[in-house]
Amino acid sequence: MPSLNLSLEDGQSYPIQIERGLLKNCGTAISSLVPPCHVMLVSDENVAPLYLETAAESLKSAGFTVHKKIFPAGEPTKSLPVLGELLEAMADARLTRTDLAVSLGGGIIGDLTGFAAGCYLRGIRFVQIPTTLLAAVDASVGGKTAINLPQGKNLAGLFHQPSAVLCDPDTMGTLTPLCRADGAAEAIKTGILGDTSLFELFESEDRTAADTDYTEIIAKSVAYKAKIVSEDPTEKGVRKLLNLGHTPAHAIEILSSFEISHGHAVGIGIAMMTRAAKKVGIIKNCDAERILDTLRRNNLPIDCPFSAKEMAEIAQSDKKAANTSITVILPEEIGKCRMEKIPRTELEQLFQDGLEG
């Protein structure tokens, strides 16, 4: 089955394995990289009943001592109080620098676990086991970890690369339609950025159906992201492209009190940036319509319930903002996007163009 190594400029590398049925063998896979040690296995209340014991038993069979920590599902778990609770659980378990944290869940649990692993004892190893399509195609790869602050999304965080990413596409079979669409948004984004064949998979039919085999979609998405991350691990240049649609999306999430999920907000954000690019002649109308039609076909919203002014006010605190400017990503054609640094004072107009264009 598909697998690859993500290699960074500093010589660090880690495997990304994508294999159906991998979860029940995760202990063996991890023991080939990390000697048996104490493990803090972190999950949430939705995922734990489905997969926690499978992962725990596999780890124990491979010689690991397993400690478990389960948090409520949802965006509020990405918070300072919960981060503190996880760090204290690691200390209570007496984890050392030779021990390991394992994230079992979606992007929220992955972000939280990775951040805690990066902070605890100034950094311990961790492994990502994504169980959502969104985490599998995007959040689990690249070492970005973060929590939210009241002032904005992902404002506290660090880059802490995992020791491995183990993805079992069979875990996608228990996702809700909403969660499958969330993941589709990030995969469609990747196709727009640099893989026309990936985009065409979603253009040809609805890929959010319950019986979809996501192995190829995950493999294509991860291969593109791994290439970008290997060139720019700390988002100083080309990695910023991966934020297509995310500047309006983060504002939409906050304005909705996270009632609009991340993937659905990204879908709206991609639609807005596409319409804005079309209005100023950056992208041809035919390509813009293909993007909008593909989002609709995969059960993603393309219309925004908030005003440009509301979103611009929130985006002033976005982590991508710098002094008087902010970098946004605009599609030029399917498979190619550009970075545009604009004055922060022009962000509201850009959002307005995205709502109207």
C-alpha positions as CSV (number, residue, x, y, z in Angstrom):
1,M,0.0,0.0,0.0
2,P,1.2,3.6,-0.5
3,S,3.8,4.9,1.9
4,L,6.5,7.5,1.8
5,N,9.2,9.3,3.8
6,L,9.0,13.0,4.5
7,S,12.5,14.4,4.5
8,L,13.4,17.8,6.0
9,E,16.3,20.1,5.3
10,D,17.9,19.4,8.7
11,G,18.2,15.7,7.9
12,Q,15.1,14.7,9.9
13,S,12.7,12.3,8.2
14,Y,9.7,10.2,9.2
15,P,7.5,7.6,7.5
16,I,3.9,8.2,6.4
17,Q,2.2,4.8,6.1
18,I,-1.2,4.4,4.5
19,E,-2.6,0.9,4.7
20,R,-6.1,-0.5,5.3
21,G,-6.1,-2.5,8.5
22,L,-3.0,-0.7,9.8
23,L,-4.6,0.3,13.1
24,K,-4.6,-3.2,14.6
25,N,-0.9,-3.4,13.7
26,C,0.1,0.1,14.9
27,G,2.2,-1.2,17.8
28,T,4.4,-3.3,15.5
29,A,4.7,-0.3,13.1
30,I,5.7,2.0,16.0
31,S,8.1,-0.4,17.6
32,S,10.1,-0.6,14.4
33,L,10.9,3.1,14.9
34,V,10.8,3.6,18.7
35,P,11.9,1.0,21.3
36,P,9.1,-0.1,23.6
37,C,8.5,2.6,26.2
38,H,5.7,4.4,28.1
39,V,3.0,5.8,25.7
40,M,0.4,8.5,26.4
41,L,-2.4,7.5,24.0
42,V,-4.7,10.5,23.5
43,S,-8.2,10.4,21.9
44,D,-11.6,12.0,22.2
45,E,-15.1,10.8,23.3
46,N,-16.2,10.1,19.7
47,V,-13.2,8.1,18.6
48,A,-12.3,6.3,21.8
49,P,-15.3,3.9,21.8
50,L,-14.5,2.9,18.2
51,Y,-10.7,2.5,18.1
52,L,-9.0,3.2,21.4
53,E,-8.8,-0.4,22.6
54,T,-7.6,-1.7,19.3
55,A,-4.7,0.8,19.3
56,A,-4.0,0.2,23.0
57,E,-3.9,-3.6,22.7
58,S,-1.7,-3.4,19.6
59,L,0.8,-1.1,21.5
60,K,0.7,-3.4,24.6
61,S,1.4,-6.5,22.4
62,A,4.4,-4.7,21.0
63,G,5.8,-4.1,24.5
64,F,4.6,-0.6,25.2
65,T,3.2,0.5,28.5
66,V,0.0,2.5,27.7
67,H,-1.5,5.4,29.5
68,K,-4.8,6.7,28.1
69,K,-6.3,10.2,28.1
70,I,-9.7,11.0,26.6
71,F,-11.1,14.5,26.0
72,P,-14.4,15.8,24.8
73,A,-14.8,16.0,21.1
74,G,-14.9,19.4,19.5
75,E,-13.0,22.6,19.0
76,P,-13.2,23.7,22.7
77,T,-10.7,20.9,23.4
78,K,-8.0,23.0,21.6
79,S,-7.6,25.3,24.6
80,L,-5.1,26.3,27.3
81,P,-7.0,24.5,30.1
82,V,-7.1,21.2,28.2
83,L,-3.4,21.6,27.2
84,G,-2.6,22.0,30.8
85,E,-4.6,18.9,31.7
86,L,-2.8,16.8,29.1
87,L,0.7,18.1,30.3
88,E,-0.2,17.2,33.9
89,A,-1.4,13.7,32.8
90,M,2.0,13.2,31.1
91,A,3.7,14.3,34.3
92,D,1.5,12.0,36.4
93,A,2.4,9.1,34.1
94,R,6.1,10.1,34.7
95,L,6.9,10.2,31.0
96,T,10.5,10.8,30.3
97,R,12.3,12.2,27.2
98,T,12.6,8.7,25.8
99,D,8.8,8.1,26.0
100,L,6.1,8.8,23.4
101,A,2.7,10.5,22.9
102,V,0.3,9.0,20.3
103,S,-2.6,11.0,18.9
104,L,-5.6,8.9,17.9
105,G,-8.3,11.0,16.3
106,G,-8.9,14.0,14.1
107,G,-7.1,17.3,13.7
108,I,-8.1,18.7,17.0
109,I,-6.6,15.8,19.0
110,G,-3.6,15.8,16.7
111,D,-3.0,19.5,17.2
112,L,-3.4,19.2,21.0
113,T,-1.2,16.1,21.4
114,G,1.5,17.4,19.1
115,F,1.6,20.7,21.0
116,A,1.8,19.0,24.4
117,A,4.5,16.6,23.1
118,G,6.5,19.6,21.9
119,C,6.2,21.4,25.2
120,Y,6.6,18.5,27.7
121,L,10.2,18.2,28.9
122,R,11.0,20.6,26.0
123,G,10.0,18.0,23.5
124,I,9.2,14.3,23.4
125,R,8.4,12.1,20.4
126,F,4.8,11.6,19.1
127,V,3.0,9.6,16.5
128,Q,-0.1,10.7,14.5
129,I,-2.8,8.1,13.9
130,P,-5.5,10.1,12.0
131,T,-9.0,8.7,12.0
132,T,-10.7,11.5,10.0
133,L,-10.3,12.2,6.3
134,L,-9.4,15.9,7.1
135,A,-6.6,14.8,9.5
136,A,-5.4,12.1,7.1
137,V,-5.1,14.3,4.0
138,D,-3.8,17.4,5.8
139,A,-3.5,18.0,9.6
140,S,-1.5,14.9,10.5
141,V,1.4,15.7,8.2
142,G,3.8,18.6,8.5
143,G,4.4,19.2,12.2
144,K,2.0,22.1,12.7
145,T,0.6,22.0,16.2
146,A,-1.6,24.6,17.9
147,I,-4.4,25.5,20.3
148,N,-6.9,28.3,20.1
149,L,-7.0,31.5,22.2
150,P,-10.1,33.6,22.8
151,Q,-8.7,36.1,20.4
152,G,-8.3,33.7,17.5
153,K,-7.8,30.2,16.1
154,N,-4.4,28.5,16.3
155,L,-2.7,31.5,17.9
156,A,-0.6,29.4,20.3
157,G,1.5,26.7,18.7
158,L,4.8,25.3,17.5
159,F,6.3,23.2,14.8
160,H,7.0,19.7,16.2
161,Q,7.3,17.0,13.6
162,P,5.9,13.5,14.4
163,S,8.1,10.4,14.5
164,A,5.5,8.8,12.1
165,V,2.1,9.1,10.6
166,L,0.1,5.9,10.5
167,C,-3.1,6.1,8.5
168,D,-5.7,3.4,8.2
169,P,-8.3,4.3,5.6
170,D,-10.7,1.8,7.1
171,T,-11.3,4.3,10.0
172,M,-13.0,6.6,7.4
173,G,-15.9,4.2,7.2
174,T,-17.4,5.4,10.5
175,L,-17.3,9.1,9.6
176,T,-20.5,11.1,9.4
177,P,-21.3,12.7,6.0
178,L,-20.3,16.1,7.5
179,C,-16.9,14.8,8.5
180,R,-16.3,13.2,5.0
181,A,-17.2,16.6,3.4
182,D,-14.7,18.3,5.8
183,G,-11.9,16.1,4.5
184,A,-13.0,16.5,0.9
185,A,-12.5,20.3,1.3
186,E,-8.9,19.9,2.2
187,A,-8.3,17.4,-0.6
188,I,-10.0,19.6,-3.2
189,K,-7.8,22.4,-1.9
190,T,-4.7,20.3,-2.6
191,G,-5.9,19.5,-6.1
192,I,-6.4,23.2,-6.8
193,L,-2.9,23.9,-5.5
194,G,-0.9,21.4,-7.5
195,D,-2.5,18.1,-8.4
196,T,-5.0,18.2,-11.2
197,S,-5.6,14.4,-11.1
198,L,-6.6,14.7,-7.5
199,F,-9.0,17.6,-8.2
200,E,-10.5,15.5,-11.1
201,L,-11.3,12.7,-8.7
202,F,-13.7,15.0,-6.9
203,E,-14.8,16.7,-10.1
204,S,-16.0,13.5,-11.6
205,E,-18.2,12.4,-8.8
206,D,-19.3,12.9,-5.2
207,R,-16.4,11.5,-3.1
208,T,-18.2,11.9,0.3
209,A,-20.3,8.7,-0.1
210,A,-20.0,6.3,2.8
211,D,-18.5,3.5,0.7
212,T,-15.6,5.6,-0.8
213,D,-12.2,4.0,-0.6
214,Y,-10.0,7.0,0.4
215,T,-6.6,5.3,-0.1
216,E,-5.7,7.0,-3.4
217,I,-7.1,10.4,-2.2
218,I,-5.1,10.3,1.0
219,A,-1.9,9.1,-0.8
220,K,-2.1,11.9,-3.4
221,S,-2.9,14.6,-0.8
222,V,-0.1,13.5,1.5
223,A,2.4,13.3,-1.3
224,Y,1.8,16.9,-2.3
225,K,1.9,18.2,1.2
226,A,5.1,16.2,2.0
227,K,6.8,17.8,-1.0
228,I,5.8,21.3,0.2
229,V,6.7,20.7,3.8
230,S,10.1,19.2,2.9
231,E,10.9,22.4,1.0
232,D,9.5,24.8,3.7
233,P,9.0,23.1,7.1
234,T,8.3,26.3,9.1
235,E,6.1,28.1,6.6
236,K,8.5,30.9,5.6
237,G,7.7,30.6,1.9
238,V,6.0,28.1,-0.4
239,R,4.2,26.3,2.5
240,K,1.9,29.4,2.8
241,L,0.2,28.1,-0.3
242,L,-1.5,25.4,1.9
243,N,-3.5,28.2,3.4
244,L,-5.8,28.6,0.4
245,G,-9.2,29.5,1.7
246,H,-8.0,29.5,5.3
247,T,-7.9,33.3,6.1
248,P,-11.7,33.7,5.6
249,A,-12.3,30.1,6.9
250,H,-10.8,30.8,10.4
251,A,-12.9,34.0,10.7
252,I,-16.0,32.1,9.7
253,E,-15.3,29.4,12.3
254,I,-15.0,32.0,15.0
255,L,-18.0,34.1,14.0
256,S,-20.1,30.9,14.0
257,S,-18.8,29.9,17.4
258,F,-17.4,26.9,15.6
259,E,-20.9,25.7,14.6
260,I,-19.5,25.8,11.1
261,S,-16.8,23.1,11.0
262,H,-13.3,23.7,9.7
263,G,-13.7,21.8,6.4
264,H,-17.0,23.5,5.6
265,A,-15.5,26.9,6.4
266,V,-12.5,26.0,4.1
267,G,-15.0,25.2,1.4
268,I,-16.6,28.6,1.8
269,G,-13.1,30.2,1.9
270,I,-12.0,28.5,-1.3
271,A,-15.2,29.7,-3.0
272,M,-14.6,33.2,-1.8
273,M,-10.9,33.3,-3.0
274,T,-12.0,31.8,-6.3
275,R,-14.7,34.4,-6.9
276,A,-12.3,37.2,-5.8
277,A,-9.6,36.0,-8.2
278,K,-12.2,35.8,-11.0
279,K,-13.3,39.3,-10.4
280,V,-9.8,40.7,-10.9
281,G,-9.0,38.5,-13.8
282,I,-6.5,36.2,-12.1
283,I,-8.5,33.0,-12.9
284,K,-10.6,32.3,-16.0
285,N,-14.4,32.0,-15.5
286,C,-14.4,28.3,-16.8
287,D,-11.8,27.2,-14.1
288,A,-13.6,29.2,-11.4
289,E,-16.9,27.5,-12.2
290,R,-15.2,24.1,-12.2
291,I,-14.0,24.8,-8.6
292,L,-17.4,26.0,-7.4
293,D,-19.2,23.1,-9.1
294,T,-16.8,20.6,-7.5
295,L,-17.3,22.0,-4.0
296,R,-21.1,21.8,-4.5
297,R,-20.8,18.2,-5.9
298,N,-19.0,17.2,-2.7
299,N,-21.6,18.6,-0.3
300,L,-19.7,21.7,0.6
301,P,-21.2,25.2,1.1
302,I,-19.9,28.0,-1.1
303,D,-22.0,30.9,0.3
304,C,-21.0,32.8,3.5
305,P,-23.5,33.9,6.2
306,F,-21.2,36.7,7.4
307,S,-20.3,40.1,6.1
308,A,-16.9,41.1,4.7
309,K,-16.5,43.6,7.5
310,E,-17.1,41.0,10.2
311,M,-14.6,38.6,8.7
312,A,-12.0,41.3,8.1
313,E,-12.1,42.4,11.7
314,I,-11.5,38.8,12.9
315,A,-8.8,38.2,10.3
316,Q,-6.7,41.1,11.7
317,S,-5.7,38.7,14.5
318,D,-4.9,35.9,12.0
319,K,-1.5,34.4,12.5
320,K,-0.8,35.0,8.8
321,A,-1.0,38.8,9.4
322,A,2.2,40.9,9.7
323,N,2.2,44.5,10.7
324,T,0.4,46.3,7.9
325,S,0.0,43.4,5.4
326,I,-1.4,39.9,5.2
327,T,-0.7,37.1,2.7
328,V,-3.6,35.5,0.9
329,I,-3.7,32.7,-1.6
330,L,-5.5,33.1,-4.9
331,P,-6.1,30.4,-7.6
332,E,-4.8,31.1,-11.1
333,E,-6.0,27.9,-12.6
334,I,-6.7,24.3,-11.4
335,G,-3.3,23.1,-10.3
336,K,-1.7,26.5,-9.8
337,C,-2.1,29.2,-7.1
338,R,-0.3,32.4,-6.2
339,M,0.6,34.2,-2.9
340,E,-0.5,37.8,-2.7
341,K,0.7,40.1,0.0
342,I,-2.0,42.8,0.4
343,P,-2.4,45.7,2.9
344,R,-4.6,44.7,5.8
345,T,-6.8,47.7,4.9
346,E,-7.7,46.0,1.6
347,L,-8.8,42.7,3.2
348,E,-12.4,43.7,3.6
349,Q,-12.7,44.6,-0.1
350,L,-11.1,41.3,-1.0
351,F,-13.6,39.5,1.1
352,Q,-16.4,41.6,-0.5
353,D,-15.2,40.6,-3.9
354,G,-15.3,37.0,-2.8
355,L,-18.9,37.3,-1.6
356,E,-20.0,38.9,-4.8
357,G,-17.8,37.7,-7.6
